[in-house]
Amino acid sequence: MKDYLTELISRFPIRRSEKQKQDFRNYAIEVATQNGHEAKVETIKKNNNVIIGDVESAEVVFTAHYDTPARSLYPNLMLPRSPFIFYVYNFFFPFVMALVSLGIAFGLDALFTLGTEWTIFIYLIIYFAMIIFVTRVFTNKHNANDNTSGVATILSLVEQNVKSDRVAYVLFDNEEKGLLGSEAFSKLHKEVKKNVLVFNLDCVGYGNQFLFLAKNDAENHKLFENLPKMVQKSENFDVHFFPAKGSVANSDHKNFDCGVAVVACKKHKILRFYTPRIHTKFDTIASFDNIKFLCEKLSNYIKTLQN
């Protein structure tokens, strides 16, 4: 199996500008066609999704977002099975920025007697400017796990599995801007949105705990029941199946009724499962062994669909 992870990190480490994304899309289509699959770019408004196979005939679709994030100045910590800790953690930094913004605004009011309305206005300007500066301004140069690992797995699945009308693959654009690529896709492909089993691979390269977080309609889908039999733990990896309800996973699966989030984590006594480093300059670690394991297990599952 080709090491797409290393190649992507080397050739397309950043996929944020339109030129960077266009270069990657050309590469992804080349990989797909070389392996006997039909592939195209489907443009919906400003979203350019890479479609591999026939999504209209497919019963199962594997997806990943190919755009890379901005660099956050505070660590983005994924805690998919600890919602309370997740929300407390993610509330803390905006709360600190709100306090700092208030302090500056009231300081200016004390100096210049601005009045209540101007003080509130300045506070809001400072606060939102600070949020944008901390989370959106800087390009992240290291994106090994988020989401080069997911893209590498999709390309590996394309390489390892023959063309099939029952299976398709989609690489979404603009996930980092608010799941825009998958939202546009789901509105156009209503059958996929409602009835097709969609596995979304996001941050699958770091950690030996694989989590499958399935929406209720996915758990009840006729093609889901064989998955736990095909995707079982190994000597080096554990596999867990949880409902999406009670989990925290903000990725493209949310735009599909039968969506399943697939993520790799590390294990912790208090945090349970966690994925660190993403959206930071420390996102340099992703393991090809993760890709191989996931590709092998999902390929076994795909073969059951083709029989």
C-alpha positions as a Markdown table, in Angstrom:
| # | Residue | x | y | z |
|---|---|---|---|---|
| 1 | Met | 0.0 | 0.0 | 0.0 |
| 2 | Lys | 1.4 | 3.4 | -1.0 |
| 3 | Asp | 2.2 | 5.8 | 1.8 |
| 4 | Tyr | -0.1 | 8.7 | 0.8 |
| 5 | Leu | 0.4 | 10.3 | 4.3 |
| 6 | Thr | 4.1 | 11.0 | 3.7 |
| 7 | Glu | 3.5 | 12.1 | 0.2 |
| 8 | Leu | 0.7 | 14.5 | 1.1 |
| 9 | Ile | 2.7 | 16.0 | 4.0 |
| 10 | Ser | 5.6 | 16.5 | 1.6 |
| 11 | Arg | 3.8 | 17.9 | -1.4 |
| 12 | Phe | 0.6 | 19.5 | -0.1 |
| 13 | Pro | 1.2 | 20.3 | 3.6 |
| 14 | Ile | -1.1 | 23.4 | 3.5 |
| 15 | Arg | -4.4 | 23.3 | 1.6 |
| 16 | Arg | -5.9 | 26.7 | 2.5 |
| 17 | Ser | -5.5 | 29.1 | -0.5 |
| 18 | Glu | -7.4 | 28.4 | -3.7 |
| 19 | Lys | -4.1 | 27.6 | -5.5 |
| 20 | Gln | -3.1 | 25.1 | -2.8 |
| 21 | Lys | -6.4 | 23.4 | -2.9 |
| 22 | Gln | -6.5 | 23.3 | -6.7 |
| 23 | Asp | -3.1 | 21.6 | -6.8 |
| 24 | Phe | -4.3 | 19.0 | -4.3 |
| 25 | Arg | -7.6 | 18.4 | -6.2 |
| 26 | Asn | -5.7 | 17.7 | -9.4 |
| 27 | Tyr | -3.5 | 15.2 | -7.5 |
| 28 | Ala | -6.5 | 13.5 | -5.9 |
| 29 | Ile | -8.2 | 13.1 | -9.3 |
| 30 | Glu | -5.0 | 11.7 | -10.8 |
| 31 | Val | -4.7 | 9.1 | -8.0 |
| 32 | Ala | -8.4 | 8.1 | -8.5 |
| 33 | Thr | -8.2 | 7.7 | -12.3 |
| 34 | Gln | -4.9 | 5.8 | -12.1 |
| 35 | Asn | -6.6 | 3.3 | -9.9 |
| 36 | Gly | -9.6 | 2.8 | -12.2 |
| 37 | His | -12.1 | 5.2 | -10.6 |
| 38 | Glu | -14.1 | 8.0 | -12.1 |
| 39 | Ala | -13.4 | 11.3 | -10.4 |
| 40 | Lys | -14.5 | 14.9 | -10.8 |
| 41 | Val | -14.6 | 18.2 | -9.0 |
| 42 | Glu | -18.2 | 19.3 | -8.2 |
| 43 | Thr | -18.4 | 23.0 | -7.6 |
| 44 | Ile | -21.4 | 24.3 | -5.5 |
| 45 | Lys | -21.1 | 28.0 | -4.9 |
| 46 | Lys | -17.6 | 28.5 | -3.6 |
| 47 | Asn | -17.2 | 24.9 | -2.4 |
| 48 | Asn | -15.1 | 22.5 | -4.6 |
| 49 | Asn | -15.7 | 18.9 | -3.5 |
| 50 | Val | -13.8 | 16.0 | -5.1 |
| 51 | Ile | -16.2 | 13.2 | -6.0 |
| 52 | Ile | -14.8 | 9.7 | -6.6 |
| 53 | Gly | -17.3 | 7.2 | -7.9 |
| 54 | Asp | -21.1 | 7.6 | -8.4 |
| 55 | Val | -22.6 | 9.1 | -5.2 |
| 56 | Glu | -26.1 | 8.7 | -6.6 |
| 57 | Ser | -25.9 | 4.9 | -6.8 |
| 58 | Ala | -23.7 | 4.4 | -3.8 |
| 59 | Glu | -25.1 | 2.8 | -0.6 |
| 60 | Val | -22.0 | 3.7 | 1.4 |
| 61 | Val | -19.9 | 6.9 | 1.1 |
| 62 | Phe | -16.5 | 7.5 | 2.7 |
| 63 | Thr | -15.6 | 11.1 | 3.2 |
| 64 | Ala | -12.9 | 13.4 | 4.6 |
| 65 | His | -12.3 | 17.1 | 4.4 |
| 66 | Tyr | -9.2 | 18.2 | 2.5 |
| 67 | Asp | -8.9 | 21.8 | 3.5 |
| 68 | Thr | -6.5 | 22.6 | 6.4 |
| 69 | Pro | -7.1 | 24.9 | 9.3 |
| 70 | Ala | -5.8 | 28.2 | 10.5 |
| 71 | Arg | -3.3 | 28.1 | 13.4 |
| 72 | Ser | -5.0 | 28.7 | 16.8 |
| 73 | Leu | -2.9 | 30.4 | 19.5 |
| 74 | Tyr | -4.4 | 28.2 | 22.1 |
| 75 | Pro | -4.6 | 24.4 | 21.8 |
| 76 | Asn | -7.6 | 22.8 | 20.2 |
| 77 | Leu | -8.4 | 19.6 | 22.2 |
| 78 | Met | -10.8 | 17.1 | 21.0 |
| 79 | Leu | -12.7 | 15.2 | 23.7 |
| 80 | Pro | -15.3 | 13.1 | 21.9 |
| 81 | Arg | -16.6 | 11.2 | 24.9 |
| 82 | Ser | -16.3 | 13.9 | 27.6 |
| 83 | Pro | -18.8 | 16.6 | 26.6 |
| 84 | Phe | -18.8 | 18.5 | 29.9 |
| 85 | Ile | -15.0 | 18.8 | 30.1 |
| 86 | Phe | -14.9 | 19.7 | 26.4 |
| 87 | Tyr | -17.4 | 22.6 | 26.8 |
| 88 | Val | -15.6 | 23.8 | 30.0 |
| 89 | Tyr | -12.3 | 23.7 | 28.2 |
| 90 | Asn | -13.5 | 25.5 | 25.1 |
| 91 | Phe | -15.4 | 28.1 | 27.2 |
| 92 | Phe | -12.3 | 29.0 | 29.3 |
| 93 | Phe | -10.3 | 30.8 | 26.6 |
| 94 | Pro | -13.1 | 32.9 | 25.1 |
| 95 | Phe | -14.0 | 33.8 | 28.7 |
| 96 | Val | -10.5 | 35.0 | 29.4 |
| 97 | Met | -10.5 | 37.0 | 26.2 |
| 98 | Ala | -13.9 | 38.5 | 27.2 |
| 99 | Leu | -12.4 | 39.6 | 30.5 |
| 100 | Val | -9.3 | 41.1 | 28.8 |
| 101 | Ser | -11.6 | 43.0 | 26.3 |
| 102 | Leu | -13.8 | 44.3 | 29.1 |
| 103 | Gly | -10.7 | 45.5 | 31.0 |
| 104 | Ile | -9.4 | 47.4 | 28.0 |
| 105 | Ala | -12.8 | 48.9 | 27.2 |
| 106 | Phe | -13.4 | 50.1 | 30.8 |
| 107 | Gly | -9.8 | 51.4 | 31.0 |
| 108 | Leu | -10.4 | 53.5 | 27.9 |
| 109 | Asp | -13.7 | 54.7 | 29.4 |
| 110 | Ala | -11.9 | 55.7 | 32.6 |
| 111 | Leu | -9.3 | 57.7 | 30.5 |
| 112 | Phe | -11.6 | 59.3 | 28.0 |
| 113 | Thr | -15.1 | 59.2 | 29.6 |
| 114 | Leu | -16.6 | 57.4 | 26.6 |
| 115 | Gly | -20.0 | 56.6 | 28.0 |
| 116 | Thr | -21.8 | 53.3 | 28.2 |
| 117 | Glu | -22.7 | 52.8 | 24.6 |
| 118 | Trp | -19.2 | 53.5 | 23.3 |
| 119 | Thr | -17.7 | 51.4 | 26.0 |
| 120 | Ile | -19.9 | 48.4 | 25.0 |
| 121 | Phe | -19.1 | 49.0 | 21.3 |
| 122 | Ile | -15.4 | 49.1 | 21.9 |
| 123 | Tyr | -15.6 | 46.0 | 24.1 |
| 124 | Leu | -17.3 | 44.1 | 21.3 |
| 125 | Ile | -14.8 | 45.3 | 18.7 |
| 126 | Ile | -11.9 | 44.3 | 20.8 |
| 127 | Tyr | -13.4 | 40.9 | 21.8 |
| 128 | Phe | -14.3 | 39.8 | 18.2 |
| 129 | Ala | -11.0 | 41.1 | 16.8 |
| 130 | Met | -9.2 | 39.1 | 19.5 |
| 131 | Ile | -11.1 | 35.9 | 18.7 |
| 132 | Ile | -10.4 | 36.3 | 15.0 |
| 133 | Phe | -6.7 | 37.1 | 15.6 |
| 134 | Val | -6.2 | 34.1 | 18.0 |
| 135 | Thr | -8.1 | 31.5 | 15.9 |
| 136 | Arg | -8.3 | 32.6 | 12.2 |
| 137 | Val | -5.4 | 34.9 | 11.1 |
| 138 | Phe | -2.4 | 32.6 | 11.0 |
| 139 | Thr | -2.0 | 29.8 | 8.5 |
| 140 | Asn | -1.1 | 26.5 | 10.2 |
| 141 | Lys | 1.9 | 24.9 | 8.4 |
| 142 | His | 1.6 | 21.5 | 10.1 |
| 143 | Asn | -1.6 | 19.5 | 9.5 |
| 144 | Ala | -0.4 | 15.9 | 9.7 |
| 145 | Asn | -3.5 | 14.7 | 11.7 |
| 146 | Asp | -6.0 | 17.3 | 10.8 |
| 147 | Asn | -6.9 | 16.3 | 8.2 |
| 148 | Thr | -4.1 | 14.9 | 6.1 |
| 149 | Ser | -4.6 | 11.6 | 7.9 |
| 150 | Gly | -8.2 | 11.4 | 6.8 |
| 151 | Val | -7.4 | 12.3 | 3.2 |
| 152 | Ala | -4.6 | 9.7 | 3.1 |
| 153 | Thr | -7.0 | 7.0 | 4.3 |
| 154 | Ile | -9.5 | 7.9 | 1.6 |
| 155 | Leu | -6.8 | 7.7 | -1.1 |
| 156 | Ser | -5.6 | 4.4 | 0.3 |
| 157 | Leu | -9.2 | 3.0 | 0.1 |
| 158 | Val | -9.5 | 4.2 | -3.5 |
| 159 | Glu | -6.2 | 2.4 | -4.3 |
| 160 | Gln | -7.1 | -0.8 | -2.4 |
| 161 | Asn | -10.6 | -1.2 | -3.7 |
| 162 | Val | -11.9 | -1.7 | -7.2 |
| 163 | Lys | -14.6 | 0.5 | -8.7 |
| 164 | Ser | -18.0 | -0.3 | -7.3 |
| 165 | Asp | -21.5 | 1.3 | -7.9 |
| 166 | Arg | -22.2 | 0.6 | -4.2 |
| 167 | Val | -19.3 | 2.6 | -2.8 |
| 168 | Ala | -18.2 | 6.2 | -3.4 |
| 169 | Tyr | -15.7 | 8.6 | -1.8 |
| 170 | Val | -15.9 | 12.4 | -1.3 |
| 171 | Leu | -13.2 | 14.9 | -0.2 |
| 172 | Phe | -15.0 | 17.9 | 1.2 |
| 173 | Asp | -13.9 | 21.5 | 0.8 |
| 174 | Asn | -14.3 | 24.2 | 3.5 |
| 175 | Glu | -14.9 | 22.1 | 6.6 |
| 176 | Glu | -12.8 | 24.5 | 8.6 |
| 177 | Lys | -15.0 | 27.3 | 7.6 |
| 178 | Gly | -18.1 | 25.7 | 9.2 |
| 179 | Leu | -18.7 | 22.4 | 7.3 |
| 180 | Leu | -19.6 | 24.4 | 4.2 |
| 181 | Gly | -18.5 | 21.9 | 1.6 |
| 182 | Ser | -20.5 | 19.0 | 3.1 |
| 183 | Glu | -23.5 | 21.2 | 3.7 |
| 184 | Ala | -23.6 | 22.2 | 0.1 |
| 185 | Phe | -23.1 | 18.6 | -1.0 |
| 186 | Ser | -25.9 | 17.3 | 1.2 |
| 187 | Lys | -28.4 | 19.9 | -0.1 |
| 188 | Leu | -27.7 | 18.9 | -3.7 |
| 189 | His | -27.6 | 15.1 | -3.1 |
| 190 | Lys | -30.7 | 14.7 | -0.9 |
| 191 | Glu | -30.7 | 10.9 | -1.2 |
| 192 | Val | -27.2 | 10.7 | 0.2 |
| 193 | Lys | -28.2 | 13.1 | 3.0 |
| 194 | Lys | -31.2 | 11.0 | 4.1 |
| 195 | Asn | -30.5 | 7.4 | 3.4 |
| 196 | Val | -26.9 | 6.7 | 2.6 |
| 197 | Leu | -24.4 | 5.5 | 5.3 |
| 198 | Val | -21.7 | 8.1 | 5.4 |
| 199 | Phe | -18.4 | 7.5 | 7.2 |
| 200 | Asn | -16.4 | 10.7 | 7.8 |
| 201 | Leu | -12.7 | 10.3 | 8.6 |
| 202 | Asp | -11.3 | 13.3 | 10.5 |
| 203 | Cys | -8.1 | 13.2 | 12.5 |
| 204 | Val | -7.5 | 9.4 | 12.3 |
| 205 | Gly | -3.7 | 9.5 | 12.4 |
| 206 | Tyr | -2.8 | 10.1 | 16.1 |
| 207 | Gly | -3.7 | 7.6 | 18.9 |
| 208 | Asn | -4.3 | 3.9 | 19.1 |
| 209 | Gln | -8.0 | 4.2 | 20.1 |
| 210 | Phe | -10.4 | 4.3 | 17.1 |
| 211 | Leu | -13.9 | 5.7 | 17.8 |
| 212 | Phe | -16.9 | 5.2 | 15.5 |
| 213 | Leu | -19.6 | 7.7 | 16.6 |
| 214 | Ala | -22.8 | 6.8 | 14.8 |
| 215 | Lys | -26.0 | 8.9 | 14.6 |
| 216 | Asn | -29.2 | 7.0 | 15.4 |
| 217 | Asp | -30.2 | 6.5 | 11.8 |
| 218 | Ala | -26.7 | 5.1 | 11.0 |
| 219 | Glu | -26.9 | 2.6 | 13.9 |
| 220 | Asn | -30.2 | 1.4 | 12.5 |
| 221 | His | -29.0 | 1.3 | 8.9 |
| 222 | Lys | -29.1 | -2.2 | 7.4 |
| 223 | Leu | -25.4 | -1.9 | 6.2 |
| 224 | Phe | -24.1 | -0.8 | 9.6 |
| 225 | Glu | -24.6 | -4.1 | 11.4 |
| 226 | Asn | -21.7 | -5.9 | 9.8 |
| 227 | Leu | -19.3 | -3.1 | 10.6 |
| 228 | Pro | -18.3 | -4.1 | 14.1 |
| 229 | Lys | -17.6 | -7.6 | 12.8 |
| 230 | Met | -15.2 | -6.3 | 10.2 |
| 231 | Val | -13.6 | -3.5 | 12.2 |
| 232 | Gln | -12.3 | -5.2 | 15.3 |
| 233 | Lys | -9.4 | -4.4 | 17.6 |
| 234 | Ser | -5.9 | -5.7 | 16.9 |
| 235 | Glu | -2.7 | -6.1 | 19.0 |
| 236 | Asn | -1.9 | -2.4 | 18.5 |
| 237 | Phe | -5.3 | -0.7 | 18.2 |
| 238 | Asp | -8.6 | -0.7 | 20.1 |
| 239 | Val | -11.9 | 0.0 | 18.4 |
| 240 | His | -15.0 | 1.5 | 20.1 |
| 241 | Phe | -18.5 | 2.1 | 18.8 |
| 242 | Phe | -20.5 | 4.8 | 20.5 |
| 243 | Pro | -23.7 | 6.7 | 19.6 |
| 244 | Ala | -23.3 | 10.2 | 18.4 |
| 245 | Lys | -25.7 | 11.3 | 21.0 |
| 246 | Gly | -23.7 | 12.0 | 24.1 |
| 247 | Ser | -20.5 | 12.5 | 22.0 |
| 248 | Val | -18.8 | 15.6 | 20.8 |
| 249 | Ala | -17.5 | 15.5 | 17.2 |
| 250 | Asn | -17.9 | 18.6 | 15.1 |
| 251 | Ser | -17.2 | 17.4 | 11.6 |
| 252 | Asp | -18.8 | 16.8 | 8.2 |
| 253 | His | -20.8 | 13.7 | 9.3 |
| 254 | Lys | -23.2 | 16.1 | 11.0 |
| 255 | Asn | -24.7 | 17.1 | 7.7 |
| 256 | Phe | -26.0 | 13.5 | 7.0 |
| 257 | Asp | -28.8 | 11.6 | 8.7 |
| 258 | Cys | -26.8 | 8.4 | 8.6 |
| 259 | Gly | -23.5 | 10.0 | 9.4 |
| 260 | Val | -20.7 | 8.2 | 11.4 |
| 261 | Ala | -17.7 | 10.1 | 12.7 |
| 262 | Val | -14.4 | 8.2 | 12.7 |
| 263 | Val | -11.6 | 9.6 | 14.8 |
| 264 | Ala | -8.4 | 8.3 | 16.4 |
| 265 | Cys | -7.7 | 9.2 | 20.1 |
| 266 | Lys | -5.4 | 8.6 | 23.0 |
| 267 | Lys | -6.8 | 7.2 | 26.2 |
| 268 | His | -6.8 | 9.0 | 29.6 |
| 269 | Lys | -8.2 | 8.1 | 33.0 |
| 270 | Ile | -10.0 | 11.4 | 33.4 |
| 271 | Leu | -10.4 | 12.7 | 29.9 |
| 272 | Arg | -11.3 | 9.2 | 28.6 |
| 273 | Phe | -10.5 | 9.8 | 24.9 |
| 274 | Tyr | -8.6 | 12.8 | 23.6 |
| 275 | Thr | -6.9 | 14.1 | 20.5 |
| 276 | Pro | -4.4 | 16.9 | 21.1 |
| 277 | Arg | -2.2 | 19.1 | 18.9 |
| 278 | Ile | -4.7 | 19.9 | 16.1 |
| 279 | His | -4.9 | 23.5 | 14.8 |
| 280 | Thr | -1.5 | 24.2 | 16.2 |
| 281 | Lys | 2.1 | 24.1 | 15.0 |
| 282 | Phe | 2.5 | 20.8 | 16.9 |
| 283 | Asp | 0.2 | 18.9 | 14.6 |
| 284 | Thr | 3.2 | 17.1 | 13.1 |
| 285 | Ile | 2.5 | 13.5 | 14.3 |
| 286 | Ala | 0.4 | 11.1 | 12.3 |
| 287 | Ser | 1.1 | 7.4 | 11.9 |
| 288 | Phe | 1.1 | 5.4 | 8.7 |
| 289 | Asp | 0.3 | 2.4 | 10.8 |
| 290 | Asn | -3.1 | 4.1 | 11.7 |
| 291 | Ile | -3.8 | 4.5 | 8.0 |
| 292 | Lys | -2.9 | 0.9 | 7.2 |
| 293 | Phe | -5.0 | -0.5 | 10.0 |
| 294 | Leu | -8.1 | 1.6 | 9.2 |
| 295 | Cys | -7.7 | 1.0 | 5.4 |
| 296 | Glu | -7.4 | -2.8 | 6.0 |
| 297 | Lys | -10.5 | -2.9 | 8.2 |
| 298 | Leu | -12.7 | -0.7 | 6.1 |
| 299 | Ser | -11.6 | -2.5 | 2.9 |
| 300 | Asn | -12.7 | -5.8 | 4.5 |
| 301 | Tyr | -16.1 | -4.1 | 5.1 |
| 302 | Ile | -16.2 | -2.8 | 1.6 |
| 303 | Lys | -15.7 | -6.3 | 0.2 |
| 304 | Thr | -18.8 | -7.5 | 2.1 |
| 305 | Leu | -20.8 | -4.9 | 0.2 |
| 306 | Gln | -19.6 | -6.1 | -3.1 |
| 307 | Asn | -20.5 | -9.8 | -2.5 |
